Every structure is written in C-alpha cells, then in structure tokens.
Amino acid sequence: MPQKPIYHYPVRLGAACAISVMALSAAPAFAYQLDAPNRTLNVAPGASPNETTNDLKGAFNYLVNRSDKANQWTVKFAPGNYYIVSQIPIRNLENTVLQGDPNKPAKLIKDKTFNSATAGEYLLNFQFGKKLSMNGLQFYGQTSFAASLAPVWPDQGVYFGSCNGVTVQKNSFYNFGNAALRVTTTERDPVPGVNSFNTVVANNLFNNIYQISTTPNDEIHGGSTNYVLQNNVFYNLRGSIKFASRTAGAKNVKILNNKVNGGDHYAFEINNYDDMEIRGNSLQNLKEFAINIYNNPRASQSFNWGNNFIIADNLINTVGRGIRFSTEPYADGTLVTPSNVTFTNNSLDKVTDTSGLPAIAQVNGTIKGLTITSNKFNNITNKKYIGYNAASSNVTYFNNQANGQPYGPQQSTTSN
C-alpha cells in the first residue's frame, strides 16, 4: 500500500513558546510537502517573503542532508510568485531536479527588501553540487537599466560554483544588473584551478540582463570545463555572454545556435579558454563586437590559451564591429601563440565601424595554423574585410566574398 505524503510546516516560535505537534498539523501554510515514496518535494509560495525564503531554505536543507543521495529527487515548484528576501545557500546538493511548469510559471523574484550588501547577491547559490538540473523556472532581478546601462554588480541570479553535472534548460531570466547565471569555480574551493565541469545551458530566455558568465571571483581559480551553451535566446544584452578564466584548464566549450538580438556591448566575450566551437549563432543589433576573444590581464600568472578555436556558420547583422581575436601580452610581458584557429562560413552584414579594424580581425600576436575561408561580407562601412598578422604560420586563406564578389585568393593556398 503506498505511503501518504508527509507535510512539513514552518515553526513560527515566539519567545519561550512551544508548539505541539497537533498545532503544527493545523498550520495553514507549509514549508514543503514531502512525498518520500516518489522522491519529491512540493514547494509553494509562503504567506510572506520571509516565510517563502525560509521555507525554500528548509526544503533545500532537507535534500542536502537526505540519506539516499544516490537517488534522484525532484523539487516541484507550484505556480506563483516566490518573493525572496535573501540569498539561499545550497551546498553539497546531489542528484536533484528543480522543476517548474513554463506554462504555469513559478517566478523566483528578488523582493524589494532584498539588500545584496547584507543578504547576499544571488537568489540561489549552489556550491560543490553534483548532478543538478533546473527546468522551467523564471528568475527576476532588480535592475531595469532604465536610467543607466551601467552594470549593478551585486544584482545576480543563480550561481553554480565548483559543481559537476549542471543542466539549466527552459528557464527565463529577467532584469539582472550583473550575471543572471554564473557557472564557475568558487573561490572557496580548496583546490586551485578549474573545478567546474560538465554544464549544459540550453533553450533558455535571457532578457534585460548584463551578462551570463564563468568569471571566478579570485585570481587562483579558473572558469569552467566541458560547457555547452545551445539554443538560448538573448534580448537586450547589456554586457556580454562571457567565458573567462584566470587560470589554465578552462576548455572544451560549445556555443551553438544561440540568438542574440539587441546588445549594448558584445554578444560573446571570451578570455583565456582553449578548445572552443562557436557555431551557428545569430548575432544582431549590437553596439560593439559580435565576438571578442582576448587575453584576461587579471590572471595571476601567464599560461597558454586560444588553442583549437572554430568560429563557423554564424550570422552577424547590424553590429558595431565583427569578430576579433587578440592575444595581448600578460602583465609580465608574456605573449602566447595560439594554434589551430579557424574562421569559416561566417556571414557579416552591416558592420558600422569606421576605424581601420577589419570585420574579421586577428591582431596583437601570431597564430600557428590559421584558417580563414568561405566568409561572406556585405555593407561593411570601412570596407575592411579581413586582417591577420602576416607573421602567423600555416595560414590557409581563400574563397571569401565581399558584396557578392570574390575577395582575396579563391584557390586553396597555405603560407608558412
């Protein structure tokens, strides 16, 4: 015979006040409904923002401390507005799905009383988690950008620090002054370097946010490894979609088939990664670069980066500048030489920059194994289409077009 669900109610104790089990059973609000046979917690908004925040903390605390961590549990969010007054810290959570219904949304909202200076910066802060999935939820920050396009650094959304196996799909993020989503290595990790692994961010909506990011909070930890960003839509991107690391080891990223429409800075901003594929994205209506790849000067020490990049099949339209790959020197003067960088079959239309920077530009250093093929350019204001350092080696450069006409060599040639 199936067991009945168990209900856990919040205890609201006054000074020197005891509440009986019977009184708790009659409480009108609940922290969560526990359905242990089906490994499910059902949550709903509380009677006040404080109750909602405490109830969610209680639900996550139960899951963190459950005995059967090897089994997957689900947190089901009932529809409604979850006004949250302080960051919810969630440490060492494993095998858990956060599930909402996109058609009947659960909205996690920073309450007007949420003060990041005292309450923490994020709505949800996951650290050292494993096998976590977040599906069908909506998140709201506090930044409208109506008065200023400047970032509001403490206004952040969801954080995954030093987690392994994170899936974020079919969620929506609105109005964050900094990172709506940050997946990185936490500064609390006792091991330096990169300790964030195996992330999928797919089919989400981001609107009116400053950025999503992998930037760590210190200089001895890196970003993330094995990360897929796919089929997401970004509107009104105030900063960028940023992949940044300050140590070696951030690598193996696929940025596939995303759409960015409207931005005050860049679409993709890449610092100090290896093994990256940026393919099939639609990037339009941006004030600055569509794709900007360059060195992070805040790294604590120099290390190699920029190897094995494929930038292909992207549609870029109505932007200030196009694609830039720049290897600036580190603070100590070290200049790395990336290898195997490919720009192929990208379409750039209406690049409005009036400086001398080409629409596809490789600058500030050389590359071993540079391929620039089958790219198409239209309506480039400064009529500068392709630029690269002639000192780069093993350069393959042919079959590009400008305004429907052949541009540069049309037969395969490789210079050494």
C-alpha positions in Angstrom: 0.0 0.0 0.0 1.6 3.4 -1.0 2.6 5.7 1.8 0.9 9.0 2.3 2.8 12.2 1.7 4.3 13.8 4.8 3.8 17.5 5.3 6.5 19.7 6.9 5.3 23.0 8.3 7.3 26.1 9.3 7.7 26.6 13.0 7.0 30.2 13.9 8.1 30.4 17.6 7.8 33.4 19.8 9.9 33.9 22.9 9.6 30.9 25.3 6.8 29.5 23.2 6.3 25.8 22.5 4.0 24.5 19.8 2.5 21.0 19.9 2.6 18.5 17.0 -1.2 18.9 16.8 -0.8 22.7 16.4 1.7 22.3 13.7 -0.6 19.9 11.8 -3.2 22.6 11.7 -0.9 25.4 10.4 -2.4 27.0 7.2 1.0 27.5 5.4 3.6 24.8 4.7 7.3 24.8 4.1 7.1 21.9 1.7 5.2 18.7 1.0 7.4 15.6 1.2 6.4 12.7 -1.0 9.1 10.3 0.0 7.9 7.2 -2.0 8.2 9.3 -5.2 11.3 11.2 -4.0 9.6 14.5 -4.5 9.3 17.8 -2.5 6.5 20.1 -3.5 7.0 23.7 -2.7 4.8 26.8 -3.0 5.0 30.5 -2.1 4.7 31.3 1.6 2.4 33.8 3.2 5.1 36.4 3.2 8.6 36.9 1.5 10.3 35.9 4.8 8.3 32.7 5.0 8.9 31.9 1.3 12.6 32.4 1.8 12.8 30.3 5.0 10.6 27.6 3.5 12.8 27.2 0.5 15.9 27.1 2.7 14.2 24.4 4.7 13.4 22.3 1.6 16.9 22.5 0.2 18.4 21.7 3.7 16.3 18.6 3.8 17.6 17.5 0.4 21.2 18.3 1.2 21.0 16.1 4.3 18.9 13.3 3.0 20.3 9.8 3.4 19.7 8.5 -0.1 21.8 10.9 -2.1 22.5 8.3 -4.8 18.8 8.5 -5.9 17.4 11.5 -7.9 14.9 13.7 -6.1 12.7 16.4 -7.6 11.7 19.7 -6.2 8.4 20.7 -7.8 7.6 24.4 -7.8 3.9 25.3 -7.7 2.9 28.2 -9.9 3.1 31.6 -8.3 5.4 34.5 -7.2 8.2 33.5 -4.8 9.4 36.8 -3.3 12.8 36.1 -1.8 14.5 38.4 0.8 18.0 36.9 1.0 20.3 34.6 -0.9 19.5 30.9 -0.5 22.8 29.0 0.0 22.8 25.3 -1.1 26.0 23.4 -0.5 26.7 19.8 -1.4 23.4 19.1 -3.1 23.4 16.0 -5.3 21.1 14.3 -7.8 18.3 16.9 -7.7 16.0 18.3 -10.3 14.3 21.7 -9.7 11.1 21.5 -11.8 8.6 24.2 -12.8 5.9 24.4 -15.5 6.8 27.0 -18.1 3.1 27.3 -19.0 2.2 28.0 -15.3 5.3 29.7 -14.2 6.9 29.7 -10.8 8.6 33.1 -10.5 11.5 33.5 -8.1 11.7 37.2 -7.6 14.1 39.4 -5.6 11.8 41.1 -3.1 12.0 44.9 -2.9 13.6 44.4 0.6 16.4 42.2 -0.8 19.6 44.1 0.0 22.6 42.5 -1.6 25.0 44.3 0.8 23.6 42.2 3.7 21.6 39.4 2.1 24.0 38.0 -0.5 23.9 38.6 -4.2 22.1 35.6 -5.7 18.7 34.1 -5.5 20.1 30.6 -5.5 23.7 29.9 -4.7 24.8 26.3 -5.3 28.3 25.2 -4.4 30.0 21.8 -4.6 26.9 20.2 -6.2 26.6 17.2 -8.4 24.1 16.2 -11.0 21.8 19.2 -10.7 19.1 20.2 -13.1 16.9 23.3 -13.2 14.0 23.3 -15.6 11.0 25.6 -16.4 11.6 28.3 -13.8 11.6 32.1 -14.0 14.0 34.4 -12.2 13.8 38.2 -11.7 16.4 40.6 -10.6 16.1 44.3 -9.5 17.7 46.2 -12.4 15.6 47.9 -15.1 18.6 49.7 -16.8 16.0 52.5 -17.5 18.2 55.2 -16.0 21.6 53.8 -16.8 23.2 51.0 -18.8 26.0 50.6 -16.3 26.2 47.2 -14.5 24.9 46.7 -11.0 27.4 44.2 -9.8 25.6 42.9 -6.7 22.4 42.1 -8.6 22.9 38.5 -9.6 20.7 35.5 -10.3 21.8 31.9 -10.0 25.3 30.6 -9.1 26.8 27.2 -9.6 30.3 27.2 -8.0 32.6 24.1 -8.4 29.7 21.9 -9.4 29.8 18.8 -11.6 27.0 17.9 -13.9 24.7 21.0 -14.2 21.8 21.3 -16.6 19.9 24.6 -17.0 17.1 24.4 -19.6 13.8 26.1 -20.5 14.2 28.8 -17.8 13.7 32.5 -18.1 15.9 35.3 -16.6 14.9 38.9 -16.4 16.4 42.2 -15.1 19.7 41.3 -13.6 22.4 44.0 -13.2 25.3 41.5 -13.3 25.3 37.8 -14.0 21.8 36.2 -14.4 23.7 32.9 -14.5 27.2 32.2 -13.3 28.9 28.8 -13.7 32.4 28.8 -12.4 34.9 27.6 -9.8 34.2 29.0 -6.4 36.8 30.9 -4.5 36.0 28.6 -1.6 37.3 25.6 -3.5 40.4 24.3 -1.7 42.0 23.2 -5.0 43.3 26.0 -7.3 42.5 25.9 -11.0 39.3 24.9 -12.7 36.8 22.7 -10.8 33.6 23.3 -12.6 32.7 20.6 -15.0 30.0 19.3 -17.4 27.4 22.0 -17.8 24.6 22.3 -20.3 22.7 25.6 -20.7 20.0 25.1 -23.3 16.7 26.6 -24.6 16.6 29.4 -22.0 15.4 33.0 -22.4 17.5 35.9 -21.1 16.0 39.4 -21.3 17.4 42.7 -20.0 20.4 41.3 -18.2 24.0 42.4 -18.0 25.7 39.1 -18.6 26.0 35.4 -18.1 29.5 34.4 -17.0 32.1 31.9 -16.0 34.4 34.5 -14.4 35.7 33.4 -11.0 35.8 35.8 -8.0 39.6 35.4 -7.4 42.8 35.0 -9.3 43.8 31.5 -8.4 40.7 29.7 -9.7 39.5 29.3 -13.3 36.2 29.2 -15.1 34.6 26.0 -16.4 35.3 22.9 -18.5 33.0 20.9 -20.7 30.3 23.5 -21.2 27.5 23.5 -23.8 25.6 26.7 -24.5 22.9 25.9 -27.0 19.6 27.2 -28.5 19.3 30.1 -26.0 17.7 33.5 -26.8 19.1 36.8 -25.5 17.3 40.1 -25.8 18.6 43.5 -24.5 22.0 42.1 -23.5 23.7 44.9 -21.6 27.2 43.4 -21.2 28.0 40.0 -22.9 27.8 36.3 -22.8 31.2 35.8 -21.1 33.5 32.9 -20.9 36.5 34.0 -18.8 39.2 32.2 -16.8 42.1 33.4 -14.7 44.0 30.1 -14.6 44.8 27.4 -17.1 42.3 24.5 -17.6 39.2 26.2 -18.9 38.4 24.4 -22.1 36.0 22.4 -24.3 33.2 24.8 -24.8 30.5 24.6 -27.5 28.4 27.7 -28.2 25.8 26.5 -30.7 22.7 28.0 -32.4 22.1 30.8 -29.9 20.3 34.0 -30.8 21.3 37.5 -29.6 19.1 40.4 -30.6 20.0 43.8 -29.1 23.1 44.5 -27.1 25.0 47.5 -25.7 28.4 45.8 -25.7 29.3 42.4 -27.1 27.5 39.2 -27.9 30.3 36.7 -27.0 33.3 37.7 -24.9 36.0 35.1 -24.5 39.1 35.3 -22.3 41.7 32.6 -21.8 39.9 29.5 -23.0 41.0 26.5 -25.2 39.1 24.2 -27.4 36.1 26.3 -28.2 33.5 25.9 -31.0 31.3 29.0 -31.8 28.9 27.8 -34.5 25.5 28.6 -36.0 24.7 31.6 -33.8 22.6 34.6 -34.9 24.0 37.9 -33.6 22.4 41.2 -34.4 21.8 44.7 -33.3 24.9 45.1 -31.2 26.7 48.3 -30.5 30.2 46.8 -30.3 31.7 43.4 -31.2 29.7 40.3 -32.2 32.6 38.1 -30.9 35.6 39.4 -29.0 38.3 36.9 -28.0 41.2 38.3 -26.0 43.6 37.9 -23.1 42.5 38.4 -19.5 45.1 40.7 -17.9 43.9 39.8 -14.3 45.3 36.3 -14.5 47.7 35.7 -11.5 50.3 34.2 -13.8 50.7 33.7 -17.6 49.5 30.5 -19.2 48.8 29.3 -22.7 45.3 29.8 -24.2 43.5 30.2 -27.5 44.2 26.8 -29.0 41.7 24.9 -31.2 39.0 27.6 -31.9 36.4 27.0 -34.6 34.2 30.1 -35.4 31.9 29.0 -38.1 28.4 29.4 -39.7 27.5 32.4 -37.7 25.1 35.1 -39.0 26.2 38.6 -37.9 24.0 41.6 -38.8 23.9 45.2 -37.8 26.8 45.4 -35.4 29.4 48.0 -34.5 32.3 45.6 -35.0 32.6 42.0 -36.2 34.9 39.3 -34.9 38.2 40.0 -33.1 40.9 37.5 -31.9 43.6 39.3 -30.0 46.5 37.9 -28.0 47.6 40.8 -25.8 50.6 40.3 -23.6 50.2 39.4 -19.9 51.2 41.8 -17.2 54.6 40.2 -17.1 55.1 40.7 -20.8 54.4 37.0 -21.8 52.8 36.7 -25.2 51.2 33.3 -26.1 51.0 31.9 -29.6 47.7 30.1 -30.1 47.3 27.2 -32.5 44.6 26.0 -34.8 42.2 28.9 -35.1 39.5 28.7 -37.9 37.1 31.3 -39.2 34.9 29.7 -41.8 31.5 30.3 -43.5 30.5 33.3 -41.3 28.2 35.9 -42.8 28.7 39.5 -41.7 26.3 42.2 -42.9 26.1 45.9 -41.8 29.2 46.3 -39.7 29.2 50.0 -39.0 32.7 50.6 -37.5 34.5 53.5 -39.2 38.0 52.7 -37.9 40.6 50.6 -39.7 39.7 47.4 -37.9 38.6 44.7 -40.3 35.3 42.8 -39.9 37.3 39.7 -39.1 40.5 40.7 -37.3 43.4 38.7 -35.9 45.6 41.2 -34.0 48.3 41.5 -31.4 50.3 38.4 -31.9 50.6 35.4 -34.2 48.8 32.1 -34.6 50.2 28.7 -35.7 47.6 27.3 -38.0 45.2 30.0 -39.0 42.3 29.3 -41.4 40.1 32.0 -42.9 37.8 30.5 -45.6 34.3 30.9 -47.2 33.3 34.0 -45.2 30.8 36.5 -46.7 30.8 40.3 -46.2 28.2 42.8 -47.1 27.8 46.5 -46.2 31.0 46.8 -44.2 31.2 50.6 -43.7 35.0 50.9 -43.6 35.4 48.3 -46.4 38.0 46.4 -44.3 37.1 42.8 -44.5 39.8 40.5 -43.3 43.0 41.2 -41.4 45.7 38.9 -39.9 49.3 39.1 -38.8 51.4 38.1 -41.8 53.9 36.5 -39.4 51.4 33.8 -38.5 52.3 30.4 -39.8 50.4 27.8 -41.7 47.8 30.2 -42.9 45.0 29.0 -45.1 43.1 31.9 -46.7 40.8 31.6 -49.7 37.2 31.5 -51.0 35.9 34.6 -49.2 33.5 37.1 -50.7 32.7 40.9 -50.3 29.5 42.3 -51.6 28.8 39.2 -53.7 32.3 39.3 -55.4 35.4 37.2 -54.7 37.7 38.8 -52.1 41.3 37.7 -51.9 42.6 34.4 -53.2 39.9 31.9 -54.4 42.1 28.8 -54.6 43.4 26.9 -51.7 46.8 28.2 -50.6 48.8 27.7 -47.4 51.6 30.0 -46.4 54.3 29.1 -43.9 
